[in-house]
Amino acid sequence: MKARWLFDLSVTSLGILALAACATGSSPIGTGSGGDGGEDWTGPSSSSSSSGMGGAGGGGSSSGGAGGGASSSSASSASSASSASSSSGGPCPDMPCKLVSPQCGCAAGQMCTVDGTGTRSCIAAGSTPIGNACTGDECAAGSLCVGTTAAIDTCMKFCNSDSDCTAPGGLCLITLNNGSSGSIPGVTLCTENCDPSTNVGCPVAGTACGVAQESMGQMRLLTRCSESGSGTQGASCTDDADCAPTYGCFNAGTTQCLKYCKVGGAACPGGALCNSLGTIGSTEYGACL
């Protein structure tokens, strides 16, 4: 069995705020451990360890993530590449290599990644695009294979700030847990920019787009891909993982799956009204009730 990261994302489903959902209706994600997100394993302990697969939950747990370390490049190779120029023509600003795209510090055909201790190293570059399903170290340079569900892993983008992420829903918020109630330093990834009303932006089967808000700090709205189920309008649910893509779990007297909508957009099913959840970019999203 390959090692797994612990995954942290401190956000709350918008359904809790807008539709007065109870804790079981749309529970906060990024807290606790295990559950839907995979097993409580940390990434490889050093850059010479075998690489790990993803396993992070997006809909109610904190576990998951992908170990980035691998033994495909030697220390001497990483050292000789550390002085490689960045795209601006100067020396690489990060040592021994830079995680965020455009990367630098690695030889041609290699990419920079990180292991479970936070140690960076150069390994053979992958080719799987950001947002696609992955295993191990196959993601393209500038990204890491992180779990969206216990069984599904996707390539997620390294970032230093929100400007590195795809607007308007992608924010630089995801951190990797070091297994000791802390975060791997200097490593952050983007949430997925997606449309909850169409599920565009979450192309991997078994995942769905949802609206969330930071649970602390600036309290910004964002979108994210997490585990999906099969429940449609009015179906009973305990969290978003029970609902089909384009639906979220809300408490409207009882916890039930409700269709995501755009305020002023297409009509809700069965004559329901589109109740606003908030605006992301220029789009005001809601839930049909």
C-alpha positions as CSV (number, residue, x, y, z in Angstrom):
1,M,0.0,0.0,0.0
2,K,1.3,3.4,-0.9
3,A,1.6,6.2,1.6
4,R,-1.0,8.9,1.8
5,W,-0.8,12.6,2.8
6,L,-3.1,14.3,5.3
7,F,-5.0,17.1,3.6
8,D,-6.2,20.3,5.2
9,L,-8.8,22.7,3.8
10,S,-10.6,25.0,6.3
11,V,-13.8,25.9,4.5
12,T,-17.5,25.6,5.2
13,S,-20.3,24.6,2.8
14,L,-22.4,27.7,1.9
15,G,-25.5,25.8,2.6
16,I,-24.9,26.1,6.3
17,L,-25.0,29.9,6.1
18,A,-27.7,30.5,3.5
19,L,-30.2,27.8,4.2
20,A,-29.6,27.3,8.0
21,A,-28.4,23.8,7.4
22,C,-27.6,21.7,10.5
23,A,-24.2,20.3,11.1
24,T,-25.1,17.0,9.4
25,G,-26.7,18.7,6.4
26,S,-23.6,20.3,5.0
27,S,-20.7,19.7,7.4
28,P,-17.5,21.7,7.3
29,I,-14.6,20.1,5.5
30,G,-11.0,20.1,6.4
31,T,-11.5,18.9,10.0
32,G,-11.2,15.5,11.6
33,S,-9.4,12.6,10.0
34,G,-10.1,9.5,8.0
35,G,-13.7,9.2,6.8
36,D,-14.5,9.8,3.1
37,G,-11.0,11.1,2.4
38,G,-8.9,8.0,2.7
39,E,-6.6,6.6,5.3
40,D,-4.6,8.5,7.9
41,W,-1.2,8.0,6.3
42,T,1.5,10.6,5.9
43,G,3.6,11.0,2.8
44,P,7.0,9.4,2.3
45,S,9.4,10.4,5.1
46,S,12.2,11.4,2.7
47,S,12.9,12.2,-0.9
48,S,14.4,8.7,-1.3
49,S,11.2,7.0,-0.3
50,S,8.7,5.6,-2.7
51,S,6.0,8.0,-4.0
52,G,2.5,8.1,-2.6
53,M,-0.9,8.1,-4.0
54,G,-3.6,10.7,-3.2
55,G,-6.5,10.2,-0.8
56,A,-8.0,13.5,0.3
57,G,-11.7,14.0,1.1
58,G,-13.4,17.1,-0.2
59,G,-16.8,16.6,1.5
60,G,-16.3,16.1,5.2
61,S,-12.9,14.9,6.1
62,S,-9.3,16.1,6.2
63,S,-7.4,13.1,5.1
64,G,-5.9,12.4,1.7
65,G,-3.3,13.8,-0.6
66,A,-0.5,12.5,-2.7
67,G,3.0,11.8,-1.7
68,G,5.3,13.7,-4.0
69,G,8.7,12.2,-3.1
70,A,10.4,9.7,-5.3
71,S,13.8,8.1,-5.9
72,S,13.9,8.7,-9.6
73,S,16.6,11.4,-9.3
74,S,19.8,11.4,-7.3
75,A,20.9,14.0,-4.9
76,S,23.7,14.9,-7.2
77,S,21.3,15.4,-10.1
78,A,19.1,17.7,-8.0
79,S,22.2,19.6,-6.8
80,S,23.5,20.2,-10.3
81,A,20.1,21.4,-11.4
82,S,19.5,23.7,-8.5
83,S,21.3,26.6,-10.3
84,A,19.1,26.3,-13.4
85,S,17.7,29.5,-14.6
86,S,14.0,30.5,-14.1
87,S,11.8,31.7,-17.0
88,S,13.0,35.3,-16.4
89,G,16.6,34.3,-17.0
90,G,17.9,34.6,-13.5
91,P,18.8,32.0,-10.9
92,C,16.0,29.8,-9.4
93,P,14.6,31.7,-6.4
94,D,13.8,28.5,-4.5
95,M,16.3,25.9,-3.4
96,P,16.8,23.2,-4.5
97,C,13.9,23.8,-6.9
98,K,10.6,25.7,-7.3
99,L,7.2,23.9,-7.0
100,V,5.0,26.6,-8.5
101,S,4.8,26.8,-12.3
102,P,6.9,27.9,-14.1
103,Q,9.2,25.6,-12.2
104,C,13.0,25.9,-12.1
105,G,16.0,24.2,-10.5
106,C,15.6,20.8,-12.2
107,A,17.2,19.4,-15.3
108,A,15.3,19.1,-18.6
109,G,12.7,16.4,-18.5
110,Q,12.4,16.6,-14.7
111,M,10.0,18.4,-12.3
112,C,10.1,19.6,-8.7
113,T,8.0,17.8,-6.1
114,V,7.9,17.5,-2.3
115,D,7.9,14.5,0.1
116,G,6.4,14.0,3.5
117,T,9.0,15.9,5.4
118,G,8.7,19.0,3.1
119,T,11.9,18.1,1.3
120,R,11.9,19.1,-2.4
121,S,13.5,17.0,-5.1
122,C,13.7,16.6,-8.8
123,I,12.0,13.6,-10.4
124,A,11.0,12.6,-13.9
125,A,8.3,15.0,-15.2
126,G,4.8,13.7,-15.5
127,S,2.2,14.6,-18.2
128,T,-1.2,14.3,-16.7
129,P,-3.0,17.7,-16.9
130,I,-4.3,19.6,-13.8
131,G,-7.8,18.4,-12.9
132,N,-7.4,14.9,-14.4
133,A,-7.4,11.6,-12.6
134,C,-3.9,10.4,-11.5
135,T,-1.8,7.9,-9.6
136,G,1.6,8.5,-8.0
137,D,3.9,11.0,-9.7
138,E,2.3,11.2,-13.1
139,C,1.0,14.8,-12.8
140,A,2.5,17.5,-15.0
141,A,5.1,19.9,-13.6
142,G,3.6,22.4,-11.2
143,S,1.0,20.0,-9.8
144,L,0.6,17.1,-7.3
145,C,-1.6,14.0,-7.2
146,V,-4.0,14.6,-4.4
147,G,-7.1,12.6,-3.4
148,T,-10.6,14.0,-4.1
149,T,-12.2,11.0,-2.5
150,A,-11.0,7.8,-0.8
151,A,-10.7,6.2,-4.2
152,I,-10.2,9.0,-6.7
153,D,-7.0,11.2,-7.0
154,T,-6.6,14.2,-9.2
155,C,-3.8,16.5,-10.2
156,M,-3.9,19.8,-8.2
157,K,-1.9,22.9,-8.9
158,F,0.8,24.3,-6.6
159,C,0.4,27.9,-5.7
160,N,1.9,30.8,-3.7
161,S,-1.1,33.1,-3.9
162,D,-4.6,33.3,-5.4
163,S,-3.2,34.7,-8.6
164,D,-1.6,31.3,-9.3
165,C,-5.0,29.7,-9.3
166,T,-7.8,29.8,-11.9
167,A,-10.4,32.5,-11.1
168,P,-12.9,33.1,-9.9
169,G,-13.5,29.9,-7.8
170,G,-9.9,28.7,-7.4
171,L,-8.1,30.0,-4.2
172,C,-4.7,29.2,-2.8
173,L,-5.9,27.4,0.4
174,I,-5.1,23.7,0.4
175,T,-2.2,22.6,2.7
176,L,-0.6,19.2,3.4
177,N,-0.6,18.0,6.9
178,N,2.7,16.8,8.3
179,G,1.1,14.1,10.5
180,S,1.8,16.1,13.7
181,S,-1.1,18.5,13.6
182,G,0.9,20.9,11.5
183,S,1.3,21.7,7.8
184,I,4.2,20.9,5.4
185,P,5.9,24.4,5.2
186,G,6.0,26.2,1.9
187,V,3.4,24.0,0.1
188,T,0.0,25.2,-0.9
189,L,-2.4,24.1,-3.6
190,C,-5.4,25.6,-5.4
191,T,-9.0,24.7,-4.9
192,E,-10.7,23.8,-8.2
193,N,-12.5,26.5,-10.3
194,C,-15.8,24.9,-11.2
195,D,-19.5,25.6,-11.8
196,P,-21.8,23.9,-9.3
197,S,-24.8,24.3,-11.5
198,T,-23.3,22.4,-14.5
199,N,-20.3,20.5,-12.8
200,V,-18.0,22.0,-15.4
201,G,-14.5,22.0,-13.9
202,C,-14.8,18.6,-12.1
203,P,-14.2,16.2,-15.0
204,V,-13.4,13.1,-13.0
205,A,-16.2,10.7,-12.6
206,G,-17.4,10.4,-9.0
207,T,-16.7,14.1,-8.2
208,A,-18.9,17.1,-8.1
209,C,-18.5,20.9,-7.8
210,G,-19.7,22.7,-4.7
211,V,-19.7,26.2,-3.2
212,A,-17.9,26.9,0.0
213,Q,-16.5,29.7,2.1
214,E,-13.3,30.1,4.2
215,S,-14.1,29.3,7.8
216,M,-11.6,31.9,9.0
217,G,-9.6,34.8,7.7
218,Q,-11.1,36.7,4.8
219,M,-14.1,34.4,4.6
220,R,-13.9,34.3,0.8
221,L,-16.2,32.3,-1.4
222,L,-14.7,29.5,-3.5
223,T,-15.5,26.4,-5.5
224,R,-14.1,22.9,-5.0
225,C,-14.5,19.4,-6.3
226,S,-15.5,16.7,-3.8
227,E,-17.1,13.2,-3.7
228,S,-20.5,12.9,-5.3
229,G,-23.4,10.4,-5.0
230,S,-26.7,9.8,-6.8
231,G,-29.3,11.8,-4.9
232,T,-31.3,14.4,-6.8
233,Q,-33.9,17.1,-5.9
234,G,-35.5,16.2,-2.5
235,A,-33.5,13.1,-1.9
236,S,-32.5,12.5,1.8
237,C,-28.8,13.1,2.5
238,T,-26.3,13.5,5.3
239,D,-23.6,15.4,3.4
240,D,-22.8,16.5,-0.2
241,A,-21.3,13.1,-0.9
242,D,-24.8,11.7,-1.0
243,C,-25.9,14.0,-3.8
244,A,-25.5,13.8,-7.5
245,P,-23.3,16.3,-9.5
246,T,-25.1,19.7,-9.7
247,Y,-26.8,19.0,-6.3
248,G,-25.7,19.9,-2.7
249,C,-27.0,18.6,0.7
250,F,-28.9,21.3,2.6
251,N,-31.2,21.5,5.6
252,A,-34.5,22.9,4.6
253,G,-36.5,21.4,7.5
254,T,-35.0,18.1,6.6
255,T,-31.6,17.4,5.1
256,Q,-32.1,16.9,1.4
257,C,-30.3,17.3,-2.0
258,L,-31.1,20.5,-3.7
259,K,-30.2,21.6,-7.2
260,Y,-27.6,24.3,-7.6
261,C,-28.8,27.2,-9.7
262,K,-27.8,30.7,-11.0
263,V,-29.9,33.6,-9.7
264,G,-31.6,35.0,-12.8
265,G,-30.7,32.0,-14.9
266,A,-32.6,28.9,-15.9
267,A,-35.7,28.0,-13.9
268,C,-35.4,25.5,-11.0
269,P,-37.2,22.1,-11.3
270,G,-40.8,21.8,-10.2
271,G,-41.4,25.5,-9.8
272,A,-38.8,25.8,-6.9
273,L,-37.1,29.2,-6.4
274,C,-33.4,29.9,-6.7
275,N,-32.3,31.0,-3.2
276,S,-29.0,32.9,-3.2
277,L,-25.8,31.4,-1.7
278,G,-23.5,34.2,-2.7
279,T,-21.6,35.6,-5.7
280,I,-18.3,34.2,-7.0
281,G,-16.8,36.4,-9.7
282,S,-19.8,37.8,-11.6
283,T,-22.1,34.8,-11.0
284,E,-24.6,34.6,-8.1
285,Y,-25.2,31.0,-7.2
286,G,-28.1,29.6,-5.4
287,A,-30.0,26.4,-4.3
288,C,-33.4,25.5,-5.7
289,L,-36.1,25.3,-2.9
